[in-house]
Amino acid sequence: MAQSLAERPEPCWIRSRWIAQLPLPLFAVTMGHAGLGLAWRNAHQAFGLPAVVAEVLIAFAAAAFALVALGYVVKLAACPAGVVADFRHPVMMNFLPAISISLLLLAAGALPHDRQLAESLWIAGAALHLALAVTIIGRWIRQNTEIQHASPAWFIPVVGNIVVPIAGVQLGYETVSWFFFAIGLTFWLPLFTIVLYRLIFHDPLPPQVAPLLFILIAPPAAGFIAYMQLNGGTLDVLGYVLAASALFIALVLAGIAGLFLRLPFALSWWAFTFPAAALSCAMTQMHALLPGAATHAVALAALAFATAIIALVTLRTLAALVAGRLF
């Protein structure tokens, strides 16, 4: 792994070590809480759970985005070489689109309250995500990428396109949403094959990034939610495939839970959060389309797990921040 920013001989015009080390994965705070807010919004409609929980979570996600974005702007102004290093890093660059995905999720969160704000957030998020996806894929093609650098984080810049239709269809951008959905779905399958090959036939992921395995859940889970928007909520073959794939991957990860329980806390724990929230949204929507005792139990279990894991990671992050150990 590359040296930490504190160890690099890079110019930085501000005497603040935490600004120099502000990591891109911190935008996952917004992704996790916004995703959980949308999951609770679905649960309110499906199970009558309190609606206020969803709105508080989405408001927290918006505040977290504003705070982290401000910090990263300061980092860009004060330590531009650090931002360039993030972009050049073969792993860290894949977290840049966490910014655009956060905007897209906040657009979905804002939609019932302020359509104009939601549309502005969605347009900014979709345009930024497309630019980042094109840039990062171009870099993969131009440069020699080692198989050891392949990880589930690769899904963020490319398969993140699947998130666009979640609010895009409701805003009236159906054709554009199909464009992004097609990109995400087309690239999900080959990237999933590459990442699975790396995980099976090469060294395991280092412990500090093992939580990234949860990102495997996100493409089919978010894809199911997006596809239900695009096809008018008809549960067809592709819908079944996406929902079943997300649930099966979650079951596989549950089977290796011992690996995650032994991990010390790190910012990479935020990789647990959005995939868990996306799975909860997908399973709740599946229950709404296919009511029954089994789908009811799975949906509530997924919501309980997502809520518990995001609460735990949030508390551990705040504790590390107070103790001065977060960065």
Protein Blocks (a to p, Z undefined) as FASTA:
>chain_A
ZZdfklpccddfbdcfklmmocfklmmmmmmmmmmmmmmmmmmmmnopafklmmmmmmmm
mmmmmmmmmmmmmmmmmmmmlmmmmmmpmklmmmmmmmmmmmmmmmmmmmmmommlmmmm
mmmmmmmmmmmmmmmmmmmmmpccdfklgcfklmmmmmmmmmmmmmmmmnopamlmmmmm
mmmmmmmmmmmmmmmmmmmmmccddfklmmmmmmmmmmmmmmmmmmmmmnoopacfklmm
mmmmmmmmmmmmmmmmmmmmmpccdfklmmmmmmmmmmmmmmmmmmmmmgcfklmmmmmm
mmmmmmmmmmmmmmmmmmmmmnopmZZ
